[in-house]
Structure formats: C-alpha cells, structure tokens
Amino acid sequence: MPRTPLLLSLVEDAVTQFRSFNERRRTRRAIDGLSAHLRKDIGWPDGLPDRQRVPAGRNG
C-alpha cells in the first residue's frame, strides 16, 4: 500500500486545521478590539466567553 496518499492527507488535514486556527484567532482579535458596548450588542459581552464566572458575593 503506497504511503504517499496517506502522507498527503495528513499534511492537508494539518494545513486545514492551521488555517482554521488562524481564522478563529483573527476573528477573536477583531471582536476583542471592539468596545465592550459593541461586543454586547453583537452578543459577545465577554472577551473570554469560555471562562467560568464566580457568582457575585462569593469569594473562593
């Protein structure tokens, strides 16, 4: 079984993932560059939406 098609497929997948990562990074930078008011208007109120928030009044 020739390994060339497998190798090309792996390289193509890596390039696709890298491009996707760069696109997400550019998008996040562009959105994070907006004012908090504009981010809230477009439904992106937090610069780090994945982080967990501690409820008000609770420390630790």
Order of alpha helices (4+ residues) and beta strands (2+ residues): alpha-alpha
